Each structure stands twice: as structure tokens, then as C-alpha cells.
Amino acid sequence: MITECALQSSRDGDKLCLTFLGSWTIHVTPCASPDIAQLFSQQAKTLCFNTEQLHEWDSRLLVELSRIAEFAASQSITIDDQGLPSGIRKLLHLTQKKTLIPPDDKYSESGILEEVGNHALGFFRQSIEMLAFTGEILLSYVRFFSGRTRFLKRDLTWFFYDCGPQALPIVALISFLVGFTLAFIGAVQLQMFGADIYVANLVGLTMTREMGPMMAAIIMAGRTGAAYAAQLGTMQVNEEIDALHTMGLNPLDFLVLPRMTALLVMMPLLAIFADFIGILGGFFIGCFSLDISPILYYEQTVQAIHINHFLVGIIKSIVFGYLVAFCGCIKGMHCGRSAGAVGQATTSAVVTAIVFIVITDAGFTFFFNLIGI
């Protein structure tokens, strides 16, 4: 077995050539590492390699080459790696790519105007993406109603179950506590005027018009919208969405359409469920804390709530359901191809959905009050 290795240097004008001899592996007797500074003692502009007499090599040669290449780069010496074996040449290129070091421009100092401009451009790009995604969804529903979409019916059934029955416990808990809190806070103020009975009006109207649909939507944004973004983002990382394209399947029809349809259908039902549970929470405060008769509380609630209030809540819940599904799906479909990107997409889906829900609710409230509903 060859037990020797050597490194020789030769010069041709301003060109330095390093010749590797013998076996550069971890299994042979190590040779003395050359003094790199001595090799480059005389100024050279180009560094090349000769491996014609190199018998075998492994990672040991790569370590030595990396050390030499790093010193050459610090001396602004051009490296000509054509004399190296193709395998070691590719590995040497990989070692020179500092992928774990973030680009300097990302952390460079920038002025306020530049930051504002970057955010404005980012907002513009995201707006274009959302408009394009909305158009794709509309086209997908056109294909759906014309019977030209392809997706698994069991997936649609599962999403109905996931958005409906499985979400009832958390929606019930939060809605009951919201109604309970509204009634308690309202009772503290209304008792000052001897108007305890109007706690029923306060809870009933607030739950049916505002808090019922909004709280159900916020819960679903954190529960289902985040799940949609994580699922689709993971599929993007694993190239499953690319595989659907290869198989001739439209990812929006196969992945987005069942999720969005399930949430659009189930959100109004969840909102109505949240309304009744929230009113029940107010009922407990009215009957056990304010000593209001259960029959009287029930009659006061029925008189305060009209069908228009329920319709307002249902309209809001449908729009909220679309926003939750839209944010979850678009963030998942446009996710990057890394584990960190999946986490960012999930967080962004929840935050964006909640912001859209609050802004849309404010707009609906202003509009319905303006037209007198």
C-alpha cells in the first residue's frame, strides 16, 4: 500500500503550480503540511494544480485544497482548478459557497425612505398575487359548477368534518366565555341605572351581529387557516404540488377548492352555533347573578333579536370564511421550499386573516348602520 504523499511547487513567471504526489487519504502516513505562506512568498497572480501523479484521494485532499484556496483568495490570486479531478473540483466549489452566512445587503443600514419604498413594493407585489389567486379561484369554481374539476370526494368530506364537528368544542368554549364576559361587564354598568334586564339585549345583539361571527372566524383562522398553510406549504417543500402538475392535475382544483368550499359552508353554521352559546353564557349571568327570571330573560332576548341581525351575522361569517381559507391557501401555495418558510407561511396566514377579518368587520358595521340594518 502506498504510504507516502507529497506536495511540490513550481513557478512559470507569475503562475504558481502545485503538484500532488502519492496518496492523499486518511489511511496513509501524513506528510508534513506545507507552509502556505512560504509557497506564496513570491508574488503570484495565478494558482494551478497538477494531479497526474496523484494515486488516490479522499477528504484529506479536500481539506488541504480548501486551506490553500482560502489563503490564495485572501491574497487576490486567481485559482485555475482545471488540473483537479472533476469530483474534487465540485466538492471544492461547494466548500467555497458560504450558504449559512446571510448576504450582507440584507443587514445593511438603510434609510427610512428606502424602508418605506421596500414595504410599498412588497405590498404591491402581494396585492398582485392576491388578485391573481382570486381569479384562479373563480376559474376553479367555474370548472367546479361545470363538472370539470378533479378532486377526491373523501377529502371534501374530511374537510367538512374538520371545519365543522371537530371545531365545535373550541368555538363553544370561547363563545360561552365571550357571552359570559359581555353580560358581566354590561351588568356592572346597567345596574347603576336599574336596567338589568337590558343585559339580554346587549348580549343578544352583540353576539348575533358582531362577536359570534368574528370570534368563530378568529378561532378558525388560528385553527384551520394555519393548518391549511402548513399542509400546503409542506406539500410545496416536498414537491408534491409539482407532482400534481406533472400528473396533469390542477393543484387549485385538487387542493384549494375542497378546503375553501368546506370553510365557506361551515362558517355560517359555526357562527350561528357561536351566537346561541354566547347568548347562553349571558343567560347564566342574567339568571344567577342579576336574579332575572329565565322566562323574562328569554322573552327580552327574543324581542331584541330580529331576523335581520342573524342575516347580518351570516353574511359576515361567509365573507370571514372565505378570508380565512384564502389566506391559508395562498400562503401555503406560495410558500418557499424550506422548513423555515413553512413556519413563516403559517404565521403570515394567521396574522393576515385576522387583520382582514377585523378590517372587513369594521367596513360591514359601517355599511349596515349606514343603510339602517
Backbone torsions as a table, in degrees:
resi	resn	phi	psi	omega
1	MET	NA	138.0	-179.8
2	ILE	-69.5	125.5	-175.9
3	THR	-117.8	19.2	-177.8
4	GLU	-131.1	149.8	172.4
5	CYS	-143.2	153.2	-176.6
6	ALA	-151.9	158.2	178.2
7	LEU	-134.5	120.9	179.6
8	GLN	-117.7	152.5	179.6
9	SER	-125.6	148.3	176.8
10	SER	-145.5	156.5	-176.4
11	ARG	-124.3	146.2	174.3
12	ASP	-139.2	88.7	-174.8
13	GLY	70.5	-124.1	178.2
14	ASP	-94.3	17.8	-179.3
15	LYS	-109.2	124.5	178.3
16	LEU	-104.6	128.2	-179.1
17	CYS	-118.0	128.3	177.9
18	LEU	-107.0	126.9	-178.3
19	THR	-110.1	124.6	178.6
20	PHE	-98.1	127.5	-177.9
21	LEU	-117.8	148.5	172.9
22	GLY	79.2	-146.1	-175.5
23	SER	-113.4	115.8	178.3
24	TRP	-101.0	76.2	178.5
25	THR	-131.5	166.7	-179.2
26	ILE	-75.9	-7.5	-175.7
27	HIS	-93.8	-7.7	-178.2
28	VAL	-101.2	164.7	178.4
29	THR	-65.5	125.0	-176.3
30	PRO	-63.5	140.6	172.8
31	CYS	-93.5	161.5	-179.0
32	ALA	-65.2	128.9	179.5
33	SER	-67.1	130.5	-177.5
34	PRO	-67.9	151.7	175.2
35	ASP	-78.6	106.7	-174.1
36	ILE	-63.1	-39.8	-179.4
37	ALA	-61.7	-34.8	178.6
38	GLN	-70.9	-37.3	177.7
39	LEU	-60.0	-36.7	-177.4
40	PHE	-102.6	24.5	-177.2
41	SER	-62.3	-40.7	175.4
42	GLN	-92.7	131.2	-173.7
43	GLN	-55.9	125.2	176.8
44	ALA	-125.4	147.9	-179.3
45	LYS	-103.4	-21.2	-177.9
46	THR	-136.1	140.4	177.3
47	LEU	-121.1	126.1	177.2
48	CYS	-127.3	171.3	-175.3
49	PHE	-131.5	151.0	175.9
50	ASN	-129.2	117.8	-178.5
51	THR	-121.6	23.9	-179.3
52	GLU	-65.6	-29.2	-179.2
53	GLN	-103.0	17.2	176.2
54	LEU	-85.2	119.7	-175.6
55	HIS	-82.7	-48.7	179.3
56	GLU	-154.8	159.3	-177.9
57	TRP	-152.4	161.5	172.8
58	ASP	-148.4	-150.2	-174.9
59	SER	-63.8	-21.7	178.9
60	ARG	-61.5	-42.2	177.3
61	LEU	-65.5	-37.4	179.1
62	LEU	-63.3	-41.0	178.6
63	VAL	-62.2	-44.8	-179.6
64	GLU	-65.0	-41.8	178.2
65	LEU	-65.0	-39.3	178.8
66	SER	-62.2	-40.9	178.8
67	ARG	-63.4	-42.8	179.9
68	ILE	-68.6	-43.3	-178.8
69	ALA	-64.5	-38.4	179.0
70	GLU	-63.9	-42.5	178.6
71	PHE	-66.9	-40.6	179.2
72	ALA	-62.5	-39.9	179.0
73	ALA	-65.2	-36.5	178.6
74	SER	-67.3	-24.5	178.1
75	GLN	-95.8	8.5	179.5
76	SER	58.6	41.7	179.0
77	ILE	-101.0	130.7	179.6
78	THR	-72.7	134.0	-178.4
79	ILE	-104.7	125.2	174.8
80	ASP	-107.7	104.5	-174.3
81	ASP	-98.2	16.9	-177.8
82	GLN	-66.8	-23.3	180.0
83	GLY	-80.9	-2.9	179.9
84	LEU	-89.3	152.8	172.9
85	PRO	-59.1	150.3	-175.3
86	SER	-59.8	-37.1	-179.0
87	GLY	-65.1	-47.7	-179.9
88	ILE	-68.4	-28.7	178.5
89	ARG	-66.4	-42.3	178.6
90	LYS	-66.6	-41.5	179.2
91	LEU	-65.2	-37.9	178.3
92	LEU	-64.0	-37.5	177.0
93	HIS	-64.5	-38.6	179.4
94	LEU	-65.5	-40.3	-180.0
95	THR	-66.0	-24.1	-179.0
96	GLN	-86.4	-5.9	177.9
97	LYS	-93.0	105.6	-178.8
98	LYS	-86.0	74.8	-174.0
99	THR	-71.1	-23.4	-177.5
100	LEU	-82.3	-11.1	-179.4
101	ILE	-93.0	119.5	-177.8
102	PRO	-66.0	149.3	179.0
103	PRO	-61.1	144.5	-176.1
104	ASP	-65.8	-32.4	-175.5
105	ASP	-67.6	-21.1	179.8
106	LYS	-67.9	-33.3	-176.6
107	TYR	-107.7	11.9	178.9
108	SER	-72.9	149.8	179.9
109	GLU	-71.3	138.1	179.2
110	SER	-138.2	155.1	-178.6
111	GLY	-77.7	171.7	-178.5
112	ILE	-64.2	-42.5	-179.0
113	LEU	-63.1	-38.0	178.5
114	GLU	-65.9	-41.3	178.2
115	GLU	-63.0	-43.5	178.8
116	VAL	-62.6	-41.4	178.6
117	GLY	-64.1	-41.6	178.6
118	ASN	-63.1	-42.4	178.3
119	HIS	-66.1	-37.4	178.6
120	ALA	-65.1	-42.8	177.7
121	LEU	-65.2	-40.0	177.5
122	GLY	-62.9	-41.8	177.7
123	PHE	-63.2	-39.6	178.9
124	PHE	-64.0	-43.6	179.5
125	ARG	-64.4	-42.1	179.2
126	GLN	-65.5	-36.5	177.7
127	SER	-63.6	-41.8	177.8
128	ILE	-62.6	-43.6	178.7
129	GLU	-61.1	-41.7	-179.3
130	MET	-67.2	-40.3	177.9
131	LEU	-64.5	-42.3	178.8
132	ALA	-64.9	-41.5	179.8
133	PHE	-66.3	-36.8	176.5
134	THR	-62.2	-43.8	177.2
135	GLY	-62.3	-39.7	177.9
136	GLU	-64.5	-37.3	178.2
137	ILE	-65.9	-42.7	178.2
138	LEU	-60.7	-43.7	177.4
139	LEU	-63.7	-36.1	178.3
140	SER	-64.6	-39.8	178.0
141	TYR	-70.8	-31.3	174.2
142	VAL	-62.2	-44.0	176.7
143	ARG	-65.8	-34.2	-179.8
144	PHE	-64.3	-48.6	-178.6
145	PHE	-73.2	-18.6	175.1
146	SER	-93.3	3.0	175.4
147	GLY	75.1	27.6	-177.4
148	ARG	-112.8	9.0	178.2
149	THR	-91.3	153.0	178.5
150	ARG	-126.7	115.9	175.0
151	PHE	-153.8	166.9	-178.8
152	LEU	-83.5	123.7	-179.3
153	LYS	-65.6	-30.1	178.3
154	ARG	-69.0	-27.3	174.5
155	ASP	-66.3	-43.3	178.8
156	LEU	-62.2	-42.1	178.2
157	THR	-62.1	-42.0	180.0
158	TRP	-65.2	-40.3	-179.9
159	PHE	-66.9	-35.4	173.3
160	PHE	-60.0	-44.8	-179.7
161	TYR	-66.6	-40.4	-178.1
162	ASP	-69.1	-39.1	-179.1
163	CYS	-80.9	-17.8	-176.3
164	GLY	-105.5	-92.1	-175.0
165	PRO	-56.6	-38.5	-178.2
166	GLN	-71.5	-20.1	179.4
167	ALA	-90.9	-8.4	-175.8
168	LEU	-61.5	-43.9	-176.7
169	PRO	-59.4	-47.9	-177.9
170	ILE	-69.3	-36.5	177.3
171	VAL	-65.9	-41.3	179.2
172	ALA	-62.9	-45.1	-178.5
173	LEU	-62.1	-50.3	-177.6
174	ILE	-66.3	-41.8	-178.4
175	SER	-65.7	-41.0	178.5
176	PHE	-62.0	-43.9	-179.8
177	LEU	-68.3	-34.4	177.2
178	VAL	-66.1	-47.8	176.9
179	GLY	-61.7	-40.7	177.8
180	PHE	-60.0	-45.2	-178.4
181	THR	-69.3	-42.1	178.2
182	LEU	-59.9	-44.5	-179.7
183	ALA	-65.3	-40.6	-178.6
184	PHE	-66.0	-45.5	180.0
185	ILE	-66.9	-42.2	178.2
186	GLY	-63.9	-37.2	-179.1
187	ALA	-65.0	-36.9	179.6
188	VAL	-60.8	-39.7	-179.5
189	GLN	-80.6	-42.0	-175.7
190	LEU	-71.1	-26.5	178.4
191	GLN	-64.9	-24.7	178.9
192	MET	-65.9	-24.1	-178.8
193	PHE	-110.9	4.8	-178.3
194	GLY	69.3	27.7	-177.2
195	ALA	-113.4	46.4	-176.2
196	ASP	-59.9	-33.2	-174.0
197	ILE	-64.3	-23.7	-177.5
198	TYR	-77.1	0.2	170.3
199	VAL	-60.2	-35.5	178.1
200	ALA	-61.9	-42.6	177.9
201	ASN	-63.5	-45.2	-178.0
202	LEU	-59.9	-50.1	-177.6
203	VAL	-67.4	-44.9	-177.1
204	GLY	-61.6	-49.2	-178.5
205	LEU	-68.1	-41.7	-178.2
206	THR	-65.3	-41.9	-178.5
207	MET	-69.4	-44.4	-175.0
208	THR	-72.8	-35.4	-175.2
209	ARG	-91.9	-35.2	-170.6
210	GLU	-123.2	-67.6	-166.5
211	MET	-70.4	-34.7	179.7
212	GLY	-59.7	-60.3	178.7
213	PRO	-62.4	-40.4	-176.2
214	MET	-68.0	-46.3	-178.7
215	MET	-65.8	-39.1	176.9
216	ALA	-62.6	-40.3	-179.5
217	ALA	-67.9	-42.2	180.0
218	ILE	-65.1	-40.1	177.2
219	ILE	-61.9	-44.6	-179.4
220	MET	-69.2	-28.9	176.4
221	ALA	-65.0	-43.4	179.1
222	GLY	-75.9	-25.6	-176.6
223	ARG	-95.1	-57.2	-172.9
224	THR	-92.3	-41.2	179.3
225	GLY	-61.2	-41.7	176.9
226	ALA	-64.9	-38.6	178.8
227	ALA	-64.3	-41.7	178.1
228	TYR	-60.1	-46.4	-179.0
229	ALA	-63.4	-41.9	-179.2
230	ALA	-67.4	-41.7	-179.6
231	GLN	-64.0	-50.9	-177.9
232	LEU	-68.8	-35.5	176.9
233	GLY	-64.1	-40.6	177.0
234	THR	-65.4	-38.1	175.5
235	MET	-63.3	-36.3	177.4
236	GLN	-66.0	-41.8	179.3
237	VAL	-65.0	-41.8	-179.1
238	ASN	-80.9	3.1	178.1
239	GLU	63.5	25.4	176.5
240	GLU	-72.0	-33.4	178.1
241	ILE	-68.0	-38.3	174.6
242	ASP	-62.5	-35.8	178.4
243	ALA	-65.0	-36.4	177.3
244	LEU	-63.9	-41.3	175.8
245	HIS	-59.2	-43.2	-179.3
246	THR	-62.8	-35.6	-179.9
247	MET	-79.7	-2.1	179.3
248	GLY	84.1	16.9	179.1
249	LEU	-102.1	139.2	176.6
250	ASN	-80.3	118.6	-178.4
251	PRO	-60.2	-32.5	178.9
252	LEU	-66.6	-40.7	178.2
253	ASP	-68.8	-39.4	-172.7
254	PHE	-82.4	-33.8	-173.0
255	LEU	-111.9	-46.5	-172.4
256	VAL	-80.7	-44.2	-174.8
257	LEU	-57.4	-48.5	178.8
258	PRO	-62.5	-39.1	-179.5
259	ARG	-65.4	-45.9	-178.0
260	MET	-68.7	-40.0	179.3
261	THR	-62.8	-43.0	-179.9
262	ALA	-61.6	-42.6	-178.0
263	LEU	-73.1	-35.5	177.2
264	LEU	-63.4	-37.5	-178.9
265	VAL	-77.2	-40.1	-172.3
266	MET	-84.0	-24.6	-177.2
267	MET	-61.2	-44.9	176.6
268	PRO	-59.8	-38.6	178.8
269	LEU	-66.9	-39.7	176.7
270	LEU	-65.3	-37.1	179.5
271	ALA	-65.6	-42.5	177.5
272	ILE	-63.6	-41.5	177.1
273	PHE	-61.1	-43.1	178.8
274	ALA	-64.3	-36.5	177.4
275	ASP	-58.9	-50.6	-176.4
276	PHE	-66.5	-39.6	180.0
277	ILE	-68.1	-38.9	177.4
278	GLY	-64.7	-41.7	176.4
279	ILE	-63.0	-35.6	176.9
280	LEU	-64.2	-38.2	176.1
281	GLY	-62.8	-41.7	175.0
282	GLY	-65.8	-33.0	178.5
283	PHE	-61.1	-39.8	179.6
284	PHE	-63.5	-42.7	178.8
285	ILE	-65.9	-44.9	-178.0
286	GLY	-62.7	-39.8	-175.2
287	CYS	-84.0	-37.3	-172.8
288	PHE	-101.2	-18.4	179.3
289	SER	-107.0	-35.7	-178.3
290	LEU	-101.1	-2.4	180.0
291	ASP	57.9	37.4	175.1
292	ILE	-86.5	139.4	179.1
293	SER	-63.6	136.2	178.3
294	PRO	-55.9	-40.6	178.9
295	ILE	-64.5	-42.0	-179.7
296	LEU	-66.1	-41.4	178.5
297	TYR	-62.9	-41.8	180.0
298	TYR	-63.4	-46.2	-178.6
299	GLU	-65.0	-38.7	179.1
300	GLN	-65.7	-37.6	178.8
301	THR	-67.5	-43.1	179.8
302	VAL	-62.9	-40.2	179.0
303	GLN	-68.4	-31.2	-175.9
304	ALA	-79.2	-32.2	-174.2
305	ILE	-99.0	127.2	176.3
306	HIS	-112.5	169.1	-178.4
307	ILE	-61.8	-29.7	179.6
308	ASN	-62.0	-36.0	-179.7
309	HIS	-66.5	-40.0	176.7
310	PHE	-65.3	-40.0	-179.8
311	LEU	-64.7	-39.1	176.4
312	VAL	-59.3	-45.8	179.3
313	GLY	-64.5	-37.9	-179.6
314	ILE	-68.2	-42.1	178.0
315	ILE	-60.6	-44.6	178.4
316	LYS	-61.5	-43.0	-175.9
317	SER	-64.9	-35.6	178.0
318	ILE	-64.1	-45.8	179.2
319	VAL	-65.3	-41.4	178.6
320	PHE	-62.6	-39.7	178.2
321	GLY	-62.1	-40.7	177.3
322	TYR	-63.9	-42.5	-178.3
323	LEU	-64.0	-41.9	179.9
324	VAL	-63.4	-47.9	179.9
325	ALA	-66.1	-39.8	-179.1
326	PHE	-62.2	-48.6	-178.0
327	CYS	-65.5	-41.9	179.5
328	GLY	-64.0	-42.3	-176.8
329	CYS	-74.3	-41.8	-177.2
330	ILE	-68.8	-36.9	178.6
331	LYS	-69.1	-35.3	178.1
332	GLY	-71.9	-41.3	-178.9
333	MET	-69.8	-29.8	-179.7
334	HIS	-101.1	22.0	-178.4
335	CYS	-73.7	150.8	174.3
336	GLY	-72.8	179.9	-174.9
337	ARG	-107.7	56.8	175.9
338	SER	-152.3	163.3	179.8
339	ALA	-64.4	-39.1	178.0
340	GLY	-62.8	-35.3	179.8
341	ALA	-66.1	-33.8	178.0
342	VAL	-65.0	-43.2	177.3
343	GLY	-63.4	-41.7	178.2
344	GLN	-64.6	-40.0	179.1
345	ALA	-64.6	-40.4	179.7
346	THR	-64.4	-47.4	179.0
347	THR	-62.4	-44.7	-179.4
348	SER	-63.4	-36.3	179.4
349	ALA	-63.0	-44.1	-178.6
350	VAL	-67.4	-48.3	-177.6
351	VAL	-63.0	-46.0	-179.1
352	THR	-63.1	-41.9	-179.9
353	ALA	-63.3	-44.5	-178.7
354	ILE	-65.0	-41.7	178.0
355	VAL	-62.0	-45.8	178.8
356	PHE	-62.5	-38.7	-179.6
357	ILE	-63.0	-46.3	-178.2
358	VAL	-66.1	-44.4	180.0
359	ILE	-63.8	-43.8	-179.8
360	THR	-65.3	-39.4	178.6
361	ASP	-63.3	-41.1	177.4
362	ALA	-62.5	-41.5	178.1
363	GLY	-64.7	-42.1	177.7
364	PHE	-63.3	-42.6	-178.8
365	THR	-61.3	-44.5	178.7
366	PHE	-64.0	-42.3	-177.4
367	PHE	-66.4	-46.4	-177.7
368	PHE	-67.7	-35.2	175.4
369	ASN	-69.1	-31.6	179.9
370	LEU	-67.8	-37.8	-179.6
371	ILE	-92.7	3.2	173.6
372	GLY	80.5	28.3	177.6
373	ILE	-104.0	NA	NA
